[in-house]
C-alpha cells in the first residue's frame, strides 16, 4: 500500500491529481476498473473511486454510494490501496446503518434495496421494490436504455417526524419541518418518517414516499445523473408523475384518466383561469426561478409538461431526458436549444396543444 502524507509534499496538488486525473469528471460506468483509494479528511477516513477534478474540487465516489467533494487543502493523507473499487454489499450497508441508528432498527433487503426500519415495519422494503420495478418497466417500454444500479439502494425509515428531522440534520444537512421525506443525490439515501398509523400509509404519505423513491430510481438507472444535474422541472416533474398509483401500480392496467394527478391538474386549471396567459412552457424549460417564486404553480406545471410529453411523445421525452443531463446550470438559451432540438421550434403550438390536452383530462 502506497501512502502519501500531504504535509511532506512540495506539490501536494500534483500528487492528488495522479489519483484523480486531469480536470473534468469521468463517466461512472467503468467503476470496477478504478483503483480504490483512501483519503483522510478532518472528519476521518473515506474510501472510494476517484471520479476527477471539477473546478479545483476533487470528486470521490464512496464504496457506499456517497459522493464526496472536497478541495486539495482539506486532504491530510491519502493512500492507494492496490485494490480495485468494489461497491459495498447489501449486508455491509445494512450493518453500517444499524450501527449508526441502534439496535432498535432492523434491516430488510430485496434485490435492489436495503431498507432500515423500526421493528415490525418490514413491509416497507417490498413497497420500495415494487415502485422501482414499475419505474423500470415504465421507461423500458418507452425505449429508454436503463442500467442496473451500481449500489444497493438504501432507504431509512424513522420512527417519528422528530427523529426524521434529527437524522436529516445529521446526514443530509437538514430538512424543512413540513417535509415528509427526501432523497439526497449526495448520500444516495432516501430518508422518511414512518406514517403515524400502524397500517398502510395514507394516500398523501404514500405519494410523498413514491416521489422520493422515484428520484432515487431515476438517479441510479441513468434517467438522471448525480454529477450532471438536470433542470429542476425535469427532476420534480417526473417524480410528481409517479405519485399517482395508476402510474406505478402494475397489478391492474390503467387508463390515462387513472394516471392523471388530479391535485396538480386542479391547481393548474385554477391558476390558469386566474392569471393571464403567458408563454409559460418556454419559461419553464429555460429557467427554474418559478420554483422559488411560486412552488405550488411550479410543481403543477412541471407535472403537466412531464405527463404530457411522456403520454404523447414517450420516446422523444426519453431522448430529452438524456440530453438535458448537466443542464441545471446551463444558460436559458442553451436549455431552450436542447428542448427545441427534440420537440421542435414551434413552442407556441406545443403549449397550445398541451393546454388542449389538459382541458380534455378534466
C-alpha positions in Angstrom: 0.0 0.0 0.0 1.5 3.3 -1.0 0.9 6.2 1.4 1.4 9.9 0.7 1.3 12.5 3.6 0.4 15.8 2.1 2.4 17.7 4.7 5.6 16.2 3.3 4.9 17.1 -0.3 6.2 20.2 -2.1 3.5 19.8 -4.7 0.5 18.2 -2.9 -1.9 19.2 -5.6 0.1 17.4 -8.3 0.3 14.3 -6.1 -3.5 14.2 -5.8 -4.1 14.7 -9.5 -2.1 11.5 -10.1 -5.0 9.7 -8.4 -7.9 11.9 -9.7 -6.7 12.6 -13.2 -6.9 15.7 -15.3 -9.7 18.3 -14.8 -13.1 17.1 -15.7 -15.4 14.3 -14.4 -15.3 10.8 -15.8 -18.2 8.5 -16.6 -19.2 6.1 -13.8 -19.8 3.1 -16.0 -16.3 1.6 -15.5 -16.2 1.7 -11.7 -14.9 -1.8 -11.4 -11.7 -0.9 -13.3 -11.0 2.1 -11.0 -8.4 2.0 -8.2 -9.6 2.0 -4.6 -8.1 4.9 -2.7 -8.3 6.0 0.9 -8.3 9.7 1.9 -8.1 11.3 5.3 -10.1 14.5 5.9 -10.6 16.3 9.1 -13.8 14.2 9.7 -11.9 10.9 9.2 -11.0 8.4 6.5 -13.1 7.9 3.4 -12.5 5.4 0.6 -13.7 5.1 -2.9 -13.0 5.6 -6.6 -11.7 9.0 -7.9 -14.1 10.5 -10.5 -12.0 13.5 -11.4 -11.5 17.2 -10.7 -14.2 19.8 -11.2 -13.4 23.5 -10.7 -10.4 22.5 -8.4 -12.7 20.3 -6.4 -11.9 16.6 -6.1 -14.8 14.2 -6.5 -14.7 10.7 -5.0 -17.4 8.1 -5.2 -17.5 6.1 -1.9 -18.0 2.4 -1.7 -21.3 3.0 0.0 -22.5 5.2 -3.0 -21.9 8.5 -1.4 -20.4 11.4 -3.4 -17.6 13.2 -1.7 -16.4 16.6 -2.9 -13.5 18.4 -1.3 -10.6 20.7 -2.1 -7.0 19.6 -2.1 -6.1 21.6 1.0 -8.6 19.5 3.0 -6.7 16.3 2.4 -4.5 15.3 5.3 -3.3 12.0 4.0 -4.1 9.7 1.0 -3.4 6.1 0.1 -3.6 4.0 -3.0 -4.7 0.6 -1.7 -3.5 -1.6 -4.6 -7.1 -2.9 -4.9 -9.9 -2.1 -7.4 -13.1 -0.4 -6.4 -15.9 -2.6 -5.3 -19.3 -1.3 -4.1 -20.4 -2.3 -0.6 -22.7 -5.3 -0.4 -26.3 -5.4 0.9 -25.1 -6.9 4.1 -22.3 -4.4 4.7 -24.6 -1.4 4.1 -27.2 -2.9 6.4 -24.6 -3.4 9.2 -23.3 0.1 8.8 -26.7 1.7 9.1 -27.8 -0.5 12.0 -24.6 0.6 13.9 -25.4 4.2 13.2 -29.1 4.0 14.3 -29.0 1.5 17.1 -30.4 -2.0 17.9 -34.0 -0.9 17.8 -33.8 -0.8 14.0 -34.0 -3.8 11.6 -32.7 -4.3 8.1 -34.7 -5.9 5.3 -33.2 -6.4 1.8 -34.6 -7.0 -1.6 -32.9 -7.4 -5.0 -32.3 -3.6 -5.2 -32.9 -2.3 -1.7 -31.5 -2.2 1.8 -34.3 -0.8 4.0 -33.5 0.2 7.6 -36.7 0.4 9.6 -38.2 0.1 13.1 -39.1 -3.4 14.2 -42.3 -4.7 12.7 -42.2 -2.5 9.6 -40.6 -4.8 7.1 -43.4 -4.2 4.6 -41.6 -1.0 3.5 -38.9 -2.9 1.7 -41.3 -4.6 -0.7 -43.2 -1.4 -1.4 -39.9 0.3 -2.4 -39.0 -2.6 -4.6 -42.5 -2.5 -6.3 -42.0 1.2 -7.2 -38.6 0.5 -8.5 -39.7 -2.3 -10.8 -42.6 -0.2 -12.1 -40.2 2.6 -12.8 -38.0 0.2 -14.8 -41.0 -1.1 -16.8 -42.3 2.4 -17.4 -39.1 3.5 -19.1 -38.2 0.2 -20.8 -41.4 0.2 -22.8 -40.6 3.8 -23.9 -37.2 2.7 -25.3 -35.0 4.1 -22.5 -31.9 2.0 -22.0 -31.7 1.8 -18.3 -28.7 0.5 -16.3 -28.9 -1.6 -13.2 -27.9 0.4 -10.0 -24.3 0.1 -9.2 -25.0 0.2 -5.5 -27.7 -1.3 -3.3 -30.4 1.4 -2.8 -30.6 2.5 0.8 -33.8 3.8 2.4 -34.1 4.7 6.1 -37.5 4.8 7.8 -37.5 6.6 11.1 -40.0 6.1 13.9 -41.3 9.7 14.1 -41.2 13.1 12.4 -39.0 14.4 15.2 -36.5 11.5 14.7 -36.6 12.0 11.0 -35.8 15.7 11.2 -32.9 15.0 13.7 -31.4 12.4 11.3 -32.0 14.6 8.3 -29.9 17.3 10.0 -27.2 14.8 10.8 -26.9 13.1 7.5 -28.2 15.5 4.9 -27.8 19.0 6.2 -31.4 19.3 7.3 -35.0 19.1 6.0 -37.9 21.5 6.3 -40.2 21.0 9.3 -43.1 20.1 7.0 -41.0 17.6 5.0 -42.3 14.1 4.7 -39.2 12.6 3.2 -36.3 13.3 0.9 -33.8 11.7 -1.4 -30.2 13.0 -1.3 -28.2 12.7 -4.6 -25.1 13.3 -2.4 -25.6 10.4 0.0 -27.8 8.4 -2.4 -30.2 7.6 0.5 -33.9 8.0 0.9 -34.9 9.0 4.4 -38.5 9.4 5.7 -40.6 9.1 8.8 -42.9 6.2 9.5 -46.6 7.0 9.0 -48.3 7.6 12.3 -50.8 4.8 11.9 -49.5 1.2 12.0 -51.2 0.1 8.8 -50.6 1.3 5.3 -49.6 4.9 4.7 -52.3 7.4 3.9 -52.6 8.3 0.2 -50.8 11.6 0.8 -47.9 9.9 2.7 -47.7 7.2 0.1 -47.4 9.8 -2.7 -44.5 11.5 -0.8 -42.8 8.2 -0.4 -43.2 7.3 -4.1 -42.0 10.7 -5.1 -38.7 10.2 -3.2 -38.2 6.6 -4.3 -38.7 7.8 -7.9 -35.9 10.3 -7.5 -33.6 7.6 -6.2 -34.6 5.2 -9.1 -34.0 7.9 -11.7 -30.6 8.8 -10.4 -29.4 5.2 -10.2 -30.6 3.9 -13.5 -29.3 6.7 -15.8 -32.5 8.7 -16.2 -30.8 11.4 -14.2 -27.1 11.9 -13.4 -25.9 12.6 -9.9 -22.9 14.6 -11.2 -24.6 16.3 -14.1 -27.8 17.7 -12.7 -30.9 18.1 -14.9 -33.2 21.2 -14.8 -35.4 21.1 -11.8 -38.7 20.9 -13.8 -37.4 17.7 -15.3 -36.5 16.1 -12.0 -39.5 17.2 -10.0 -42.0 16.7 -12.9 -41.1 13.1 -13.3 -41.3 12.3 -9.6 -44.7 14.0 -9.4 -46.0 12.0 -12.3 -45.2 8.8 -10.4 -47.1 9.9 -7.3 -50.3 8.6 -8.8 -50.9 4.9 -8.1 -52.2 4.4 -11.6 -48.7 5.0 -12.9 -46.7 2.7 -10.7 -49.2 0.0 -9.5 -48.9 -2.6 -12.3 -51.3 -5.1 -10.8 -54.0 -3.7 -13.0 -53.6 -1.9 -16.3 -54.5 1.7 -16.0 -56.2 4.1 -18.4 -54.8 7.6 -18.9 -57.5 9.0 -16.7 -56.2 6.8 -13.8 -52.7 8.2 -14.4 -53.7 11.8 -14.0 -52.5 13.7 -10.9 -55.9 15.3 -10.0 -54.5 17.6 -7.4 -51.8 19.1 -9.8 -54.3 19.3 -12.6 -56.9 21.1 -10.5 -54.2 23.5 -9.3 -53.0 24.2 -12.8 -56.5 24.8 -14.2 -57.5 27.1 -11.3 -54.3 29.1 -11.7 -54.7 29.4 -15.4 -58.1 30.8 -15.0 -57.0 33.4 -12.5 -53.8 34.5 -14.3 -53.1 36.0 -17.7 -51.9 33.5 -20.3 -48.2 33.8 -20.8 -45.6 31.8 -22.6 -45.2 29.5 -19.6 -43.8 26.5 -21.4 -40.7 28.2 -22.7 -40.2 29.9 -19.3 -40.4 26.6 -17.5 -37.9 24.9 -19.8 -35.4 27.8 -19.7 -35.4 28.7 -16.0 -36.1 27.2 -12.6 -37.0 30.5 -10.9 -40.7 29.7 -10.6 -39.8 27.0 -8.0 -38.5 29.8 -5.8 -41.3 32.4 -6.5 -44.3 30.1 -6.6 -43.6 26.4 -5.7 -47.2 25.3 -5.9 -47.6 26.5 -9.5 -44.1 25.3 -10.4 -44.8 21.7 -9.4 -48.2 21.8 -11.2 -46.6 23.0 -14.4 -43.6 20.6 -14.1 -46.1 17.7 -13.7 -48.2 18.9 -16.6 -45.3 19.2 -19.0 -43.7 15.9 -18.0 -47.0 14.0 -18.1 -47.9 15.4 -21.5 -44.6 14.6 -23.0 -44.5 11.1 -21.5 -48.1 10.3 -22.6 -47.9 11.8 -26.2 -44.2 11.7 -27.1 -42.7 9.0 -25.0 -39.6 8.2 -27.0 -38.8 11.8 -27.6 -39.3 12.5 -23.9 -36.8 9.8 -23.1 -34.3 11.3 -25.6 -34.7 14.7 -24.0 -34.1 13.2 -20.5 -30.7 12.1 -21.7 -29.8 15.3 -23.4 -30.9 17.5 -20.5 -28.5 15.9 -18.1 -26.0 18.6 -16.9 -28.2 21.5 -17.9 -29.3 22.6 -14.4 -26.7 25.4 -14.6 -26.9 25.9 -18.4 -27.9 29.3 -19.8 -31.7 29.7 -20.6 -30.7 29.9 -24.3 -28.9 26.5 -24.1 -31.8 24.9 -22.2 -34.2 26.1 -24.9 -31.9 24.9 -27.6 -31.8 21.4 -26.3 -35.6 21.3 -25.8 -36.2 22.6 -29.4 -33.7 20.1 -30.8 -36.0 17.3 -29.6 -39.5 18.7 -29.7 -39.3 21.4 -32.5 -39.1 25.1 -32.6 -42.8 26.0 -32.5 -43.2 26.2 -28.8 -46.4 28.3 -29.0 -48.1 25.5 -30.9 -46.7 22.9 -28.4 -48.1 24.9 -25.5 -51.5 25.3 -27.1 -51.6 21.5 -27.7 -50.6 20.9 -24.1 -53.4 23.2 -22.9 -55.9 21.3 -25.0 -54.5 18.0 -23.6 -55.0 19.3 -20.1 -58.5 20.5 -20.8 -59.5 17.1 -22.0 -58.3 15.5 -18.8 -61.0 17.1 -16.7 
